């Protein structure tokens, strides 16, 4: 259950970033140095982000690693 909630929170944080900045998920994938297909697989499952990838994702979208696991309000 926690994994699903965490994934949903990350998806919502990414969606919020995309909406606010008008930058797309491809931009995020490029900034992370990974193919867009890998980014989508990690974002939507079944793969997960490693800690270092999660840290980099948080830096790109402008939140802390802890905030990524809390749904934005």
Buried (B, 14 or more C-beta within 10 A) or exposed (E): EEEEEBBEBBBBBBBBBBEEEEBEBEBBBBBBEBEBEBBBBBBEEEEBBEEEBBBBBBEBBEBEEEBBBBBEE
